[in-house]
Amino acid sequence: MLSLDPLGPEWDCPLGSKDLEEEEGPWGGGSGLPPPGFFPGSWSHEVGLDCKGSPEGAEARAWTVYYYSLLQSCLQQAGLPETQDRSQVPRTGCPGAEVTLCILGSPCTFLSVLLEGGVQSPGNMLLCLSPAWLTKVPAPGQPGEAALLVSKAVSFHPGGLTFLDDFVPPRRATYFLAGLGLGPGPGREAAELARDLTCPTGASAELARLLEDRLLTRRLLAQQGDVAVPATLAFTYKPPALLRGGDASPGLRLVELNGKEGQETLVKEEVGAFLHSEALGDALQVAVKLSGWRWRGRQALRLYPRTELDPVVDTVLALLEKLEEEESVLVEAVCPPARLPFPGSPPPGPELALRICAVVCRTQGDRPLLSKVVCGVGRGDRPLRHQNSLPRTLEVALAQCGLGEASQVTDMRRRVKAAAEAALAAVLALEAGLSAEQRGGRQARTDFLGVDFVLTVAGRALTPVALELNGGLCLEACGALEGLWAAPRPGLVAEEAAAAPLVETMLRRSARYLMEGKQLLLLGAGGVSKKFVWEAARDYGLKVPSYGPAPSKSSSQCVAVLWFLQLHLVESDPNHFASQLVQTFIHFDVTEHQRDEENARLLAELVRARGLQLDGCFSYWDDCLVLTALLCQELGLPCSPPAAMRLAKQKSRTQLHLLCRHGPPWPAPSLYAVPCCPLESEADVDKAVRQVPLPGVMKLEFGAGAVGVRLVEDAPQCHEHFSRIARDLQGEADHPGIGLGWGNAMLLMEFIEGTEHDVDLVLFGGRLLAAFVSDNGPTRLPGFTETAACMPTGLAPEQEAQLVQAAFRCCLGCGLLDGVFNVELKLTGAGPRLIEINPRMGGFYLRDWILELYGVDLLLAAAMVACGLRPALPAHPRARGHLVGIMCLVSQHLQVLSSTTSRETLQALHDQGLLRLNLLEEALVPGEYEEPYCSVACAGPSPAEARLRLLGLCQGLGIDGPHYPIAYFLSHFK
């Protein structure tokens, strides 16, 4: 049955037609006053809803009181405490440095977003109940744009706690989402507030107008999204530019009128042809209605039998008189409800109609992601709308209609997912071609979309047909479904929040906004494996001459490019490619680590001499970490202490320091440390053998990439390996990039059995903000070069939590309080044991994988910490799938990498989405001490599927072989 939103509660059938009056949208009735609310419950009405300096009139005040009562009613029904008024003691905060997610709209519509925001970013999700609580102020240096300041709001916190807060000084919004409308309520003021903001906005009146034009969206979905839509005949008077020209769409007929009168003959011919066309399929009825923003929720929709030509024509002609420019009259097929189960089985009762509501969000990389599906079920002979049916899951709804087989439900979910994500992809593609003015501002985007489907039969197959696009209605329906679990009881599992991906997008866009205009100094450009940094910098709007002039405000290209970073680089190699990609290049030898203190002072003088006003300084290159900390200390910039960096940089000092950390709180870091002994000379080897149980592991004190790491069984092997390293790896020239600039001292540590894991942490002010755990496959003993990896971890939640806590406590134990760190551990039968701490972002593929799976960019997080900004990260990131990868080694794959599996071949497969490639070395140069050449990974909805895809790919490419058994390396991931 046709989904009508919103519709009035009454309908009749005069003269064989059905006139269905639509209600106002959420922002208000025709009188300008809010609807009379019925809010049973008891809560305090003596709260400070007035905003100092912004007095409200009687009508605006009535809306504020109405929405406050509505919020309290929503909280009460969700089993949550009422809002506490603490506005008498204003919040001071850190204006300009805080994430501030601001929503102006109905609490009922946005409750799921608000509650999820309170979990992911406590205290930073704000609900404004009145436009008077917000102020636009001109943005310096950005003509035509304004910053949005929040003076008063309801803040959301974990557990559903809410507080009515005043902010002195006001908080600067880093993301704004508003309920929009043209009615006399606050919707019009919300539209004005959302226009031309400097901060990211998730909606604008301009974009909402496009989505509300059903003719435009249906043609968009049919042409670009390949999504099924109802057959439609449209009569339009002076159509918008986006509807002019273009290819015809199957089942969509657009008739442009040169006037609104004297069209009787044309209308009758077109309607007659449409009613008899095959495009209507099995439809027995057609609907006639107006399309356009002005008619949003304010029109009468009429249904007629398909056989009645004259009433349809008369209705079209009557509606044509109401048309204004860019509006349309639509005649569309009413998709008949699918009869479930299929013919052959007796019907279980009255024929049921099923409306499917899908919420889809824009995620990392502008990719659509289906967030949740909610269904409504009703009688097939009556209209079905959002608020006249109870929400239920797709599984329950299909079962009620007689379709309960798991395979059928899975197939339907797959179809809905594909169609919903294609719908948002089509909308995003449309927006990419619009100017900033057409979108309502440079930062205006559509970050989430509701898609309404009807389930019908097309070609003897159940097919979801997209009826309309909306925002708040589908989101509200999902929130209502989640509300069924509001008061947890034993046996009930809470529904995952539909708003989770949306809140993550809010945080991601806020992070970029907070970094606007920041000036960063980077020490060390790195090698091939760090090229992603420069690709990311371009994505983030790195201000460099080689990328051409900044796009104008009206340029469609500014959808993809946000200009805000100014990057300055210190690098030893004057010919490094990155020297041409930065605002300032400082050629300086950073390899003399015995002179780091002196070099830090010299660099500080160079920075001051050049007049650089730095906001932060950081490095992702092992060799430069201590120098970076010393330079930050000289310049007064945020960073972990140099002593902590030195401690973490030297592996034996890390372990020995932690072994002494026995005190509370328990468990102490000493529980994770492993006995070891430093080796600076041959004489130290005998001493170490007596102190450290064998077998043991010998490695370079300052090494990276597992180069020179070896399992040693007895004293002779220890002496032999020490001598070999002392002879072969004496300085940076012998193997660049692995830390030999610090010397070639070694250590012997106890070999511990267990599975190996990486934990990548984000710390700010000594608090753990995020952690990502990955699993490693078995190494090729007696060396320890990495072979395979899997993310997210396949460990039980308790074991994963143990690893995270071990990594976190070891970092704190060394004094690492601020930054992004990579901690390597083994999980033994007695719990986690530390291998080493890398006091910088994880290397190899880790940043790329975390960004792909979780939408969290460790590089951006590290840059924010370096600027003293708390990274805008979701509290509990959830992976969007699984990645399983294998390392390729020159020693094992030189032949295939030089022929069938060349770099070009792998890159082509990566571009096709068949694998994920991370190149770690530039040249295919064999050597005794090697690092992986590249990582090749496959994605899948489960680890098993990703593993099978990777195994098949490696066999086809020749990476698998008897001397490099891929199945064995992947065996840990079962």
ChimeraX attribute file (.defattr): number of C-alpha atoms within 10 A of each C-alpha:
attribute: neighborCount
match mode: 1-to-1
recipient: residues
	/A:1	25
	/A:2	26
	/A:3	24
	/A:4	20
	/A:5	20
	/A:6	23
	/A:7	24
	/A:8	16
	/A:9	12
	/A:10	9
	/A:11	13
	/A:12	10
	/A:13	12
	/A:14	8
	/A:15	8
	/A:16	12
	/A:17	19
	/A:18	18
	/A:19	19
	/A:20	22
	/A:21	19
	/A:22	20
	/A:23	18
	/A:24	20
	/A:25	20
	/A:26	23
	/A:27	22
	/A:28	20
	/A:29	16
	/A:30	12
	/A:31	11
	/A:32	16
	/A:33	19
	/A:34	22
	/A:35	15
	/A:36	7
	/A:37	10
	/A:38	10
	/A:39	14
	/A:40	10
	/A:41	10
	/A:42	11
	/A:43	13
	/A:44	11
	/A:45	10
	/A:46	7
	/A:47	15
	/A:48	15
	/A:49	21
	/A:50	17
	/A:51	17
	/A:52	12
	/A:53	9
	/A:54	13
	/A:55	12
	/A:56	16
	/A:57	8
	/A:58	10
	/A:59	15
	/A:60	19
	/A:61	18
	/A:62	16
	/A:63	21
	/A:64	22
	/A:65	17
	/A:66	20
	/A:67	21
	/A:68	22
	/A:69	22
	/A:70	18
	/A:71	22
	/A:72	23
	/A:73	22
	/A:74	18
	/A:75	22
	/A:76	18
	/A:77	15
	/A:78	18
	/A:79	15
	/A:80	17
	/A:81	15
	/A:82	19
	/A:83	21
	/A:84	15
	/A:85	18
	/A:86	15
	/A:87	20
	/A:88	11
	/A:89	11
	/A:90	16
	/A:91	17
	/A:92	12
	/A:93	13
	/A:94	13
	/A:95	16
	/A:96	15
	/A:97	16
	/A:98	20
	/A:99	28
	/A:100	26
	/A:101	26
	/A:102	29
	/A:103	26
	/A:104	25
	/A:105	25
	/A:106	22
	/A:107	24
	/A:108	21
	/A:109	21
	/A:110	22
	/A:111	23
	/A:112	23
	/A:113	23
	/A:114	27
	/A:115	25
	/A:116	27
	/A:117	29
	/A:118	24
	/A:119	22
	/A:120	23
	/A:121	23
	/A:122	19
	/A:123	20
	/A:124	24
	/A:125	28
	/A:126	28
	/A:127	28
	/A:128	25
	/A:129	26
	/A:130	25
	/A:131	22
	/A:132	22
	/A:133	24
	/A:134	25
	/A:135	16
	/A:136	18
	/A:137	12
	/A:138	14
	/A:139	14
	/A:140	10
	/A:141	7
	/A:142	11
	/A:143	10
	/A:144	14
	/A:145	20
	/A:146	20
	/A:147	19
	/A:148	25
	/A:149	22
	/A:150	24
	/A:151	24
	/A:152	29
	/A:153	26
	/A:154	26
	/A:155	28
	/A:156	25
	/A:157	21
	/A:158	15
	/A:159	13
	/A:160	19
	/A:161	18
	/A:162	27
	/A:163	18
	/A:164	22
	/A:165	22
	/A:166	28
	/A:167	18
	/A:168	16
	/A:169	15
	/A:170	22
	/A:171	26
	/A:172	24
	/A:173	29
	/A:174	29
	/A:175	27
	/A:176	24
	/A:177	22
	/A:178	25
	/A:179	25
	/A:180	26
	/A:181	25
	/A:182	19
	/A:183	20
	/A:184	17
	/A:185	23
	/A:186	28
	/A:187	23
	/A:188	17
	/A:189	17
	/A:190	24
	/A:191	20
	/A:192	16
	/A:193	21
	/A:194	29
	/A:195	24
	/A:196	24
	/A:197	28
	/A:198	24
	/A:199	26
	/A:200	24
	/A:201	30
	/A:202	22
	/A:203	25
	/A:204	28
	/A:205	25
	/A:206	17
	/A:207	19
	/A:208	21
	/A:209	17
	/A:210	22
	/A:211	22
	/A:212	20
	/A:213	22
	/A:214	20
	/A:215	27
	/A:216	17
	/A:217	23
	/A:218	26
	/A:219	25
	/A:220	21
	/A:221	24
	/A:222	21
	/A:223	17
	/A:224	17
	/A:225	21
	/A:226	15
	/A:227	22
	/A:228	20
	/A:229	24
	/A:230	24
	/A:231	24
	/A:232	25
	/A:233	24
	/A:234	24
	/A:235	28
	/A:236	27
	/A:237	20
	/A:238	18
	/A:239	19
	/A:240	13
	/A:241	8
	/A:242	11
	/A:243	16
	/A:244	11
	/A:245	7
	/A:246	9
	/A:247	8
	/A:248	12
	/A:249	16
	/A:250	14
	/A:251	20
	/A:252	19
	/A:253	19
	/A:254	19
	/A:255	16
	/A:256	14
	/A:257	17
	/A:258	11
	/A:259	13
	/A:260	18
	/A:261	10
	/A:262	10
	/A:263	13
	/A:264	13
	/A:265	9
	/A:266	12
	/A:267	19
	/A:268	18
	/A:269	11
	/A:270	16
	/A:271	20
	/A:272	18
	/A:273	12
	/A:274	22
	/A:275	24
	/A:276	13
	/A:277	12
	/A:278	12
	/A:279	16
	/A:280	21
	/A:281	16
	/A:282	14
	/A:283	20
	/A:284	15
	/A:285	19
	/A:286	25
	/A:287	21
	/A:288	24
	/A:289	20
	/A:290	28
	/A:291	23
	/A:292	21
	/A:293	21
	/A:294	18
	/A:295	17
	/A:296	21
	/A:297	19
	/A:298	19
	/A:299	19
	/A:300	18
	/A:301	17
	/A:302	19
	/A:303	23
	/A:304	21
	/A:305	18
	/A:306	19
	/A:307	14
	/A:308	15
	/A:309	15
	/A:310	12
	/A:311	17
	/A:312	26
	/A:313	21
	/A:314	14
	/A:315	15
	/A:316	23
	/A:317	20
	/A:318	13
	/A:319	18
	/A:320	22
	/A:321	11
	/A:322	12
	/A:323	21
	/A:324	15
	/A:325	11
	/A:326	16
	/A:327	24
	/A:328	29
	/A:329	25
	/A:330	23
	/A:331	27
	/A:332	24
	/A:333	27
	/A:334	25
	/A:335	26
	/A:336	20
	/A:337	21
	/A:338	22
	/A:339	18
	/A:340	20
	/A:341	16
	/A:342	14
	/A:343	8
	/A:344	6
	/A:345	9
	/A:346	9
	/A:347	15
	/A:348	12
	/A:349	8
	/A:350	11
	/A:351	15
	/A:352	21
	/A:353	27
	/A:354	27
	/A:355	29
	/A:356	26
	/A:357	30
	/A:358	27
	/A:359	32
	/A:360	32
	/A:361	29
	/A:362	24
	/A:363	21
	/A:364	20
	/A:365	11
	/A:366	15
	/A:367	14
	/A:368	25
	/A:369	23
	/A:370	24
	/A:371	23
	/A:372	22
	/A:373	28
	/A:374	27
	/A:375	27
	/A:376	23
	/A:377	23
	/A:378	20
	/A:379	15
	/A:380	18
	/A:381	13
	/A:382	12
	/A:383	18
	/A:384	24
	/A:385	21
	/A:386	22
	/A:387	16
	/A:388	15
	/A:389	14
	/A:390	14
	/A:391	26
	/A:392	21
	/A:393	16
	/A:394	22
	/A:395	20
	/A:396	17
	/A:397	22
	/A:398	21
	/A:399	16
	/A:400	15
	/A:401	22
	/A:402	17
	/A:403	16
	/A:404	15
	/A:405	11
	/A:406	11
	/A:407	9
	/A:408	14
	/A:409	18
	/A:410	13
	/A:411	12
	/A:412	19
	/A:413	16
	/A:414	12
	/A:415	14
	/A:416	25
	/A:417	21
	/A:418	17
	/A:419	24
	/A:420	33
	/A:421	25
	/A:422	22
	/A:423	28
	/A:424	29
	/A:425	22
	/A:426	22
	/A:427	23
	/A:428	19
	/A:429	15
	/A:430	15
	/A:431	20
	/A:432	18
	/A:433	15
	/A:434	18
	/A:435	19
	/A:436	23
	/A:437	16
	/A:438	18
	/A:439	28
	/A:440	24
	/A:441	24
	/A:442	26
	/A:443	25
	/A:444	29
	/A:445	22
	/A:446	20
	/A:447	23
	/A:448	26
	/A:449	28
	/A:450	26
	/A:451	26
	/A:452	29
	/A:453	27
	/A:454	27
	/A:455	23
	/A:456	22
	/A:457	19
	/A:458	15
	/A:459	7
	/A:460	8
	/A:461	9
	/A:462	18
	/A:463	18
	/A:464	25
	/A:465	23
	/A:466	26
	/A:467	21
	/A:468	22
	/A:469	27
	/A:470	18
	/A:471	21
	/A:472	20
	/A:473	26
	/A:474	27
	/A:475	28
	/A:476	24
	/A:477	29
	/A:478	28
	/A:479	24
	/A:480	21
	/A:481	20
	/A:482	20
	/A:483	19
	/A:484	16
	/A:485	15
	/A:486	17
	/A:487	12
	/A:488	11
	/A:489	9
	/A:490	5
	/A:491	6
	/A:492	10
	/A:493	9
	/A:494	14
	/A:495	15
	/A:496	11
	/A:497	18
	/A:498	28
	/A:499	26
	/A:500	23
	/A:501	29
	/A:502	25
	/A:503	26
	/A:504	29
	/A:505	25
	/A:506	29
	/A:507	26
	/A:508	22
	/A:509	20
	/A:510	26
	/A:511	23
	/A:512	21
	/A:513	20
	/A:514	22
	/A:515	21
	/A:516	18
	/A:517	13
	/A:518	17
	/A:519	21
	/A:520	24
	/A:521	28
	/A:522	22
	/A:523	25
	/A:524	25
	/A:525	23
	/A:526	19
	/A:527	15
	/A:528	13
	/A:529	17
	/A:530	18
	/A:531	15
	/A:532	16
	/A:533	17
	/A:534	16
	/A:535	11
	/A:536	14
	/A:537	20
	/A:538	18
	/A:539	14
	/A:540	19
	/A:541	20
	/A:542	22
	/A:543	22
	/A:544	20
	/A:545	12
	/A:546	9
	/A:547	11
	/A:548	8
	/A:549	9
	/A:550	16
	/A:551	14
	/A:552	12
	/A:553	16
	/A:554	16
	/A:555	16
	/A:556	20
	/A:557	17
	/A:558	21
	/A:559	22
	/A:560	13
	/A:561	15
	/A:562	21
	/A:563	19
	/A:564	19
	/A:565	22
	/A:566	21
	/A:567	21
	/A:568	21
	/A:569	23
	/A:570	22
	/A:571	22
	/A:572	15
	/A:573	16
	/A:574	14
	/A:575	10
	/A:576	13
	/A:577	12
	/A:578	18
	/A:579	19
	/A:580	14
	/A:581	21
	/A:582	21
	/A:583	18
	/A:584	17
	/A:585	18
	/A:586	19
	/A:587	14
	/A:588	17
	/A:589	14
	/A:590	22
	/A:591	19
	/A:592	12
	/A:593	17
	/A:594	11
	/A:595	11
	/A:596	19
	/A:597	16
	/A:598	14
	/A:599	19
	/A:600	22
	/A:601	17
	/A:602	14
	/A:603	19
	/A:604	17
	/A:605	14
	/A:606	13
	/A:607	17
	/A:608	12
	/A:609	9
	/A:610	10
	/A:611	9
	/A:612	14
	/A:613	12
	/A:614	18
	/A:615	20
	/A:616	23
	/A:617	26
	/A:618	28
	/A:619	27
	/A:620	25
	/A:621	22
	/A:622	21
	/A:623	26
	/A:624	23
	/A:625	23
	/A:626	26
	/A:627	28
	/A:628	27
	/A:629	27
	/A:630	25
	/A:631	26
	/A:632	23
	/A:633	18
	/A:634	16
	/A:635	19
	/A:636	11
	/A:637	19
	/A:638	20
	/A:639	26
	/A:640	24
	/A:641	18
	/A:642	21
	/A:643	15
	/A:644	20
	/A:645	23
	/A:646	18
	/A:647	21
	/A:648	27
	/A:649	25
	/A:650	22
	/A:651	26
	/A:652	26
	/A:653	19
	/A:654	25
	/A:655	27
	/A:656	18
	/A:657	18
	/A:658	24
	/A:659	19
	/A:660	14
	/A:661	16
	/A:662	13
	/A:663	10
	/A:664	8
	/A:665	8
	/A:666	10
	/A:667	13
	/A:668	19
	/A:669	29
	/A:670	22
	/A:671	20
	/A:672	23
	/A:673	24
	/A:674	21
	/A:675	16
	/A:676	26
	/A:677	24
	/A:678	23
	/A:679	23
	/A:680	16
	/A:681	12
	/A:682	13
	/A:683	10
	/A:684	16
	/A:685	22
	/A:686	14
	/A:687	13
	/A:688	19
	/A:689	21
	/A:690	11
	/A:691	15
	/A:692	18
	/A:693	16
	/A:694	18
	/A:695	18
	/A:696	23
	/A:697	22
	/A:698	26
	/A:699	28
	/A:700	29
	/A:701	23
	/A:702	23
	/A:703	25
	/A:704	19
	/A:705	18
	/A:706	18
	/A:707	20
	/A:708	25
	/A:709	24
	/A:710	21
	/A:711	22
	/A:712	22
	/A:713	15
	/A:714	13
	/A:715	17
	/A:716	13
	/A:717	14
	/A:718	25
	/A:719	17
	/A:720	12
	/A:721	19
	/A:722	25
	/A:723	13
	/A:724	12
	/A:725	18
	/A:726	18
	/A:727	10
	/A:728	14
	/A:729	19
	/A:730	15
	/A:731	16
	/A:732	16
	/A:733	10
	/A:734	12
	/A:735	17
	/A:736	12
	/A:737	17
	/A:738	22
	/A:739	24
	/A:740	23
	/A:741	21
	/A:742	20
	/A:743	19
	/A:744	24
	/A:745	20
	/A:746	26
	/A:747	25
	/A:748	32
	/A:749	26
	/A:750	20
	/A:751	20
	/A:752	16
	/A:753	11
	/A:754	16
	/A:755	16
	/A:756	23
	/A:757	24
	/A:758	27
	/A:759	25
	/A:760	26
	/A:761	26
	/A:762	26
	/A:763	24
	/A:764	25
	/A:765	15
	/A:766	16
	/A:767	12
	/A:768	18
	/A:769	18
	/A:770	20
	/A:771	24
	/A:772	22
	/A:773	24
	/A:774	23
	/A:775	22
	/A:776	24
	/A:777	22
	/A:778	20
	/A:779	14
	/A:780	12
	/A:781	10
	/A:782	12
	/A:783	17
	/A:784	18
	/A:785	22
	/A:786	21
	/A:787	21
	/A:788	25
	/A:789	28
	/A:790	27
	/A:791	24
	/A:792	23
	/A:793	22
	/A:794	17
	/A:795	15
	/A:796	8
	/A:797	10
	/A:798	9
	/A:799	15
	/A:800	21
	/A:801	14
	/A:802	14
	/A:803	28
	/A:804	24
	/A:805	18
	/A:806	25
	/A:807	29
	/A:808	25
	/A:809	22
	/A:810	28
	/A:811	27
	/A:812	19
	/A:813	21
	/A:814	23
	/A:815	18
	/A:816	27
	/A:817	22
	/A:818	25
	/A:819	27
	/A:820	28
	/A:821	25
	/A:822	24
	/A:823	26
	/A:824	21
	/A:825	24
	/A:826	21
	/A:827	20
	/A:828	13
	/A:829	9
	/A:830	9
	/A:831	14
	/A:832	26
	/A:833	24
	/A:834	26
	/A:835	22
	/A:836	22
	/A:837	24
	/A:838	24
	/A:839	28
	/A:840	24
	/A:841	24
	/A:842	22
	/A:843	18
	/A:844	19
	/A:845	22
	/A:846	22
	/A:847	18
	/A:848	20
	/A:849	23
	/A:850	22
	/A:851	16
	/A:852	19
	/A:853	19
	/A:854	21
	/A:855	23
	/A:856	25
	/A:857	18
	/A:858	26
	/A:859	21
	/A:860	21
	/A:861	23
	/A:862	27
	/A:863	25
	/A:864	25
	/A:865	23
	/A:866	27
	/A:867	23
	/A:868	19
	/A:869	22
	/A:870	22
	/A:871	28
	/A:872	25
	/A:873	26
	/A:874	26
	/A:875	17
	/A:876	15
	/A:877	19
	/A:878	15
	/A:879	16
	/A:880	15
	/A:881	16
	/A:882	24
	/A:883	30
	/A:884	32
	/A:885	28
	/A:886	27
	/A:887	23
	/A:888	24
	/A:889	22
	/A:890	21
	/A:891	17
	/A:892	15
	/A:893	18
	/A:894	18
	/A:895	15
	/A:896	14
	/A:897	22
	/A:898	12
	/A:899	11
	/A:900	15
	/A:901	19
	/A:902	15
	/A:903	16
	/A:904	12
	/A:905	14
	/A:906	22
	/A:907	18
	/A:908	14
	/A:909	14
	/A:910	17
	/A:911	12
	/A:912	10
	/A:913	12
	/A:914	17
	/A:915	22
	/A:916	24
	/A:917	22
	/A:918	24
	/A:919	23
	/A:920	21
	/A:921	16
	/A:922	12
	/A:923	9
	/A:924	15
	/A:925	11
	/A:926	13
	/A:927	10
	/A:928	9
	/A:929	18
	/A:930	17
	/A:931	22
	/A:932	20
	/A:933	23
	/A:934	22
	/A:935	22
	/A:936	23
	/A:937	29
	/A:938	25
	/A:939	24
	/A:940	17
	/A:941	11
	/A:942	13
	/A:943	22
	/A:944	14
	/A:945	16
	/A:946	20
	/A:947	27
	/A:948	17
	/A:949	18
	/A:950	26
	/A:951	23
	/A:952	13
	/A:953	18
	/A:954	20
	/A:955	13
	/A:956	12
	/A:957	16
	/A:958	15
	/A:959	25
	/A:960	20
	/A:961	13
	/A:962	6
	/A:963	7
	/A:964	16
	/A:965	14
	/A:966	23
	/A:967	15
	/A:968	12
	/A:969	21
	/A:970	23
	/A:971	12
	/A:972	17
	/A:973	20
	/A:974	8
